[in-house]
Amino acid sequence: MIAMLHGLVAAVDQSGVVLDVSGVGFDVRMPQTDLASLHSGQSATVYISMAVTQDAITLYGFLSSAEKKMFLQLQKVSGIGPKVALSLLSTLPPDRLARAVADGDATALAKAPGLGKKGAQKIILELKGSLDLSQVEGASAPAQSPVDTGAQQVVEGLISLGWRRQDALDAVERACRDHDIETPIGEKDVPRVLKLALTELDRGR
């Protein structure tokens, strides 16, 4: 059983990452909130839950142990599988999700794609009173290397110009890779990367 992986992020897409661990690439599905903070070349520690079915072995990963605990708790509810649990964690962080269950807030839970109001009510019915809020509240900080603030500045700048976050992340990744710019991006390289990323995005129009 794989409990945790530490390595370099080789690729990021809309559903997960490829994590390079000593030359072996692991395909890991992750919540959208975690994916938004990752980029290629970044070192990351990912908490893993492995799902085995007749058709596949799937790795689900999280940047905090609180997310992984919540992911496993959600699947104790009848009819809730890993895909819906991941959708919930892409919509609400563990502390807010636990609070929504404790407060009986089905509307907040139902915002998760693929769940619906009945599914949300079932989660509340089966988990209310059984979630330990102390384990998730204040415990949601990602267990990862320092955030690349330079890359964040570039991405936020591109978003302010009307580009989608994922497109911005991809453009920054390509700009750094194609022009041998070291990451984390230094403050002095931010304007250059922004210009290069804009060129990449304009080229892809």
The 8 nearest C-alpha neighbors of each residue, nearest first, counted from 0:
[[1, 2, 49, 48, 47, 3, 50, 58],
 [2, 0, 3, 47, 49, 48, 4, 58],
 [3, 1, 47, 46, 0, 48, 4, 49],
 [2, 4, 46, 47, 45, 1, 5, 44],
 [5, 3, 45, 44, 46, 6, 47, 2],
 [6, 4, 44, 43, 45, 20, 3, 7],
 [7, 5, 20, 19, 42, 43, 18, 8],
 [6, 8, 42, 19, 41, 18, 40, 9],
 [7, 9, 18, 39, 40, 41, 10, 17],
 [8, 10, 39, 17, 18, 19, 7, 40],
 [11, 9, 17, 39, 16, 8, 12, 38],
 [12, 10, 16, 15, 38, 39, 17, 13],
 [11, 13, 14, 15, 16, 10, 165, 34],
 [12, 14, 15, 11, 165, 31, 34, 16],
 [15, 13, 12, 28, 29, 31, 16, 30],
 [14, 16, 28, 29, 27, 12, 11, 13],
 [17, 15, 11, 27, 10, 26, 18, 12],
 [16, 18, 26, 10, 25, 9, 24, 8],
 [17, 19, 8, 25, 24, 9, 7, 6],
 [20, 18, 24, 7, 6, 23, 22, 9],
 [19, 21, 6, 23, 22, 18, 24, 5],
 [22, 20, 23, 19, 6, 24, 7, 5],
 [21, 23, 20, 19, 24, 6, 18, 7],
 [24, 22, 20, 19, 21, 25, 18, 6],
 [25, 23, 19, 18, 17, 20, 22, 26],
 [24, 26, 18, 17, 27, 19, 23, 20],
 [27, 25, 17, 16, 24, 18, 28, 58],
 [26, 28, 58, 16, 59, 15, 60, 25],
 [29, 27, 15, 59, 14, 60, 58, 16],
 [28, 30, 15, 60, 59, 61, 27, 14],
 [31, 29, 89, 32, 33, 85, 88, 34],
 [32, 30, 89, 34, 33, 35, 29, 14],
 [31, 33, 35, 30, 34, 89, 36, 90],
 [32, 34, 35, 31, 30, 36, 62, 29],
 [35, 33, 31, 37, 36, 32, 30, 29],
 [34, 36, 32, 33, 37, 31, 165, 164],
 [37, 35, 34, 33, 38, 32, 146, 151],
 [38, 36, 34, 35, 33, 41, 39, 11],
 [37, 39, 41, 11, 40, 8, 172, 36],
 [40, 38, 8, 9, 10, 41, 172, 11],
 [39, 41, 8, 7, 9, 38, 42, 182],
 [40, 42, 8, 39, 7, 38, 43, 37],
 [41, 43, 7, 6, 144, 8, 40, 44],
 [44, 42, 143, 5, 6, 144, 7, 45],
 [43, 45, 5, 143, 4, 142, 62, 6],
 [44, 46, 62, 4, 61, 60, 3, 47],
 [47, 45, 3, 61, 60, 2, 64, 62],
 [46, 48, 60, 2, 3, 59, 45, 1],
 [49, 47, 59, 58, 60, 2, 50, 46],
 [48, 50, 58, 57, 59, 47, 51, 1],
 [51, 49, 57, 56, 58, 52, 48, 59],
 [50, 52, 56, 55, 57, 49, 53, 54],
 [51, 53, 55, 54, 56, 50, 57, 49],
 [54, 52, 55, 51, 56, 50, 57, 49],
 [55, 53, 52, 56, 51, 57, 50, 58],
 [56, 54, 52, 53, 57, 51, 50, 58],
 [55, 57, 51, 50, 52, 58, 49, 54],
 [58, 56, 50, 49, 55, 51, 59, 27],
 [57, 59, 49, 27, 48, 28, 50, 60],
 [60, 58, 28, 48, 27, 47, 29, 49],
 [59, 61, 47, 29, 46, 45, 27, 28],
 [62, 60, 46, 45, 63, 67, 66, 29],
 [61, 63, 141, 45, 142, 46, 33, 44],
 [64, 62, 141, 65, 66, 61, 142, 139],
 [63, 65, 67, 66, 68, 46, 62, 61],
 [64, 66, 68, 135, 63, 67, 139, 138],
 [67, 65, 69, 64, 63, 68, 93, 70],
 [66, 68, 70, 64, 69, 65, 61, 71],
 [69, 67, 65, 71, 70, 66, 72, 64],
 [68, 70, 72, 66, 71, 67, 73, 65],
 [71, 69, 67, 73, 68, 72, 84, 66],
 [70, 72, 68, 74, 69, 73, 67, 75],
 [73, 71, 69, 75, 74, 70, 68, 76],
 [74, 72, 75, 70, 71, 76, 84, 69],
 [73, 75, 76, 79, 71, 72, 80, 81],
 [76, 74, 73, 72, 77, 71, 79, 126],
 [75, 77, 74, 79, 73, 122, 78, 125],
 [78, 76, 79, 75, 74, 121, 80, 122],
 [77, 79, 76, 80, 74, 118, 75, 121],
 [80, 78, 74, 76, 77, 83, 84, 73],
 [79, 81, 74, 82, 83, 84, 78, 73],
 [80, 82, 84, 83, 85, 74, 79, 70],
 [83, 81, 85, 84, 80, 86, 79, 113],
 [82, 84, 86, 85, 81, 80, 79, 87],
 [85, 83, 81, 87, 86, 82, 70, 73],
 [86, 84, 88, 82, 83, 87, 30, 81],
 [87, 85, 83, 89, 84, 88, 111, 112],
 [86, 88, 90, 111, 84, 89, 85, 91],
 [87, 89, 85, 91, 90, 86, 92, 30],
 [88, 90, 30, 31, 86, 87, 32, 91],
 [91, 89, 87, 88, 111, 86, 92, 110],
 [90, 92, 88, 96, 89, 95, 87, 93],
 [91, 93, 95, 94, 88, 96, 90, 89],
 [94, 92, 96, 95, 66, 135, 97, 69],
 [93, 95, 136, 97, 135, 96, 92, 98],
 [96, 94, 98, 97, 92, 93, 91, 99],
 [95, 97, 93, 99, 98, 94, 91, 92],
 [96, 98, 100, 94, 99, 95, 93, 101],
 [97, 99, 101, 95, 96, 100, 102, 94],
 [98, 100, 104, 96, 102, 97, 101, 103],
 [101, 99, 103, 123, 97, 98, 102, 127],
 [102, 100, 98, 127, 99, 103, 97, 128],
 [101, 103, 99, 104, 100, 98, 127, 97],
 [104, 102, 100, 101, 105, 99, 123, 127],
 [103, 105, 99, 102, 106, 107, 100, 108],
 [106, 104, 108, 119, 107, 120, 103, 109],
 [105, 107, 109, 104, 108, 110, 116, 119],
 [106, 108, 105, 109, 110, 104, 99, 111],
 [109, 107, 105, 110, 106, 119, 111, 104],
 [108, 110, 115, 106, 116, 111, 119, 107],
 [109, 111, 108, 107, 112, 106, 90, 115],
 [110, 112, 87, 109, 90, 86, 114, 108],
 [113, 111, 114, 86, 110, 115, 109, 87],
 [114, 112, 83, 111, 115, 86, 82, 109],
 [113, 115, 118, 112, 111, 109, 83, 119],
 [116, 114, 109, 118, 117, 119, 113, 110],
 [115, 117, 119, 109, 118, 120, 105, 106],
 [118, 116, 120, 119, 115, 121, 114, 109],
 [117, 119, 121, 120, 115, 116, 114, 122],
 [120, 118, 116, 122, 105, 117, 121, 109],
 [119, 121, 117, 123, 118, 122, 105, 124],
 [120, 122, 124, 118, 119, 123, 125, 117],
 [123, 121, 119, 125, 120, 124, 126, 76],
 [122, 124, 100, 120, 127, 126, 121, 125],
 [125, 123, 121, 122, 126, 127, 120, 103],
 [124, 126, 122, 123, 127, 121, 76, 129],
 [127, 125, 129, 123, 122, 124, 128, 130],
 [128, 126, 123, 101, 129, 100, 124, 125],
 [127, 129, 130, 126, 101, 131, 100, 125],
 [128, 130, 126, 127, 131, 125, 101, 132],
 [131, 129, 128, 132, 126, 127, 97, 101],
 [132, 130, 133, 134, 129, 135, 128, 97],
 [131, 133, 134, 135, 136, 130, 97, 94],
 [132, 134, 131, 136, 135, 137, 138, 130],
 [135, 133, 132, 131, 136, 138, 65, 137],
 [134, 136, 138, 65, 94, 132, 133, 93],
 [137, 135, 94, 138, 133, 132, 134, 139],
 [136, 138, 139, 135, 94, 140, 133, 134],
 [139, 137, 135, 136, 140, 65, 134, 63],
 [138, 140, 65, 137, 63, 141, 135, 93],
 [139, 141, 138, 63, 142, 137, 62, 65],
 [142, 140, 62, 63, 143, 139, 61, 64],
 [143, 141, 62, 63, 44, 140, 144, 45],
 [144, 142, 43, 44, 141, 145, 62, 42],
 [143, 145, 43, 42, 146, 142, 41, 44],
 [146, 144, 147, 143, 148, 183, 42, 41],
 [145, 147, 148, 144, 36, 183, 143, 151],
 [146, 148, 183, 149, 150, 151, 145, 184],
 [147, 149, 151, 150, 146, 152, 184, 183],
 [150, 148, 184, 152, 151, 147, 189, 185],
 [149, 151, 153, 152, 148, 147, 184, 154],
 [150, 152, 148, 154, 149, 153, 155, 147],
 [153, 151, 149, 155, 150, 154, 156, 148],
 [152, 154, 156, 150, 151, 193, 155, 157],
 [155, 153, 151, 157, 156, 167, 152, 150],
 [156, 154, 158, 152, 157, 153, 151, 159],
 [157, 155, 153, 159, 154, 158, 152, 160],
 [156, 158, 160, 154, 159, 155, 162, 167],
 [157, 159, 162, 155, 161, 160, 156, 163],
 [160, 158, 156, 157, 161, 155, 162, 154],
 [161, 159, 157, 158, 162, 156, 155, 163],
 [160, 162, 158, 159, 163, 157, 156, 164],
 [161, 163, 158, 157, 160, 167, 164, 166],
 [162, 164, 166, 165, 158, 167, 161, 157],
 [165, 163, 167, 166, 168, 158, 162, 154],
 [164, 166, 168, 167, 163, 169, 13, 35],
 [167, 165, 169, 163, 168, 164, 170, 162],
 [166, 168, 164, 170, 165, 169, 154, 157],
 [169, 167, 165, 171, 166, 170, 164, 172],
 [168, 170, 172, 166, 167, 171, 165, 173],
 [171, 169, 196, 167, 173, 172, 168, 199],
 [172, 170, 174, 168, 196, 173, 169, 175],
 [171, 173, 169, 175, 170, 174, 176, 168],
 [174, 172, 176, 170, 175, 171, 177, 169],
 [173, 175, 171, 177, 176, 172, 196, 195],
 [176, 174, 180, 172, 178, 173, 179, 177],
 [177, 175, 173, 179, 174, 178, 172, 180],
 [176, 178, 174, 175, 179, 173, 180, 172],
 [177, 179, 175, 180, 176, 174, 173, 195],
 [180, 178, 176, 175, 177, 181, 174, 182],
 [181, 179, 175, 178, 182, 176, 184, 174],
 [180, 182, 184, 179, 183, 175, 185, 176],
 [183, 181, 184, 180, 40, 147, 41, 185],
 [182, 184, 147, 181, 185, 149, 150, 148],
 [183, 185, 182, 149, 150, 181, 188, 147],
 [186, 184, 188, 187, 149, 183, 189, 182],
 [185, 187, 189, 188, 149, 184, 190, 148],
 [186, 188, 185, 189, 190, 191, 184, 149],
 [189, 187, 191, 185, 186, 190, 192, 184],
 [188, 190, 192, 186, 191, 187, 149, 193],
 [191, 189, 193, 192, 188, 194, 187, 153],
 [190, 192, 194, 188, 193, 189, 195, 187],
 [191, 193, 195, 189, 194, 190, 196, 188],
 [194, 192, 190, 196, 191, 153, 195, 189],
 [193, 195, 197, 191, 192, 196, 190, 198],
 [194, 196, 192, 198, 197, 193, 174, 191],
 [197, 195, 199, 170, 193, 171, 198, 194],
 [196, 198, 200, 194, 199, 195, 201, 193],
 [197, 199, 195, 201, 196, 200, 202, 194],
 [200, 198, 196, 202, 197, 201, 170, 195],
 [199, 201, 197, 203, 202, 198, 196, 170],
 [202, 200, 198, 204, 203, 199, 197, 196],
 [201, 203, 199, 200, 204, 198, 197, 196],
 [202, 204, 200, 201, 199, 198, 170, 166],
 [203, 201, 202, 200, 199, 198, 197, 166]]
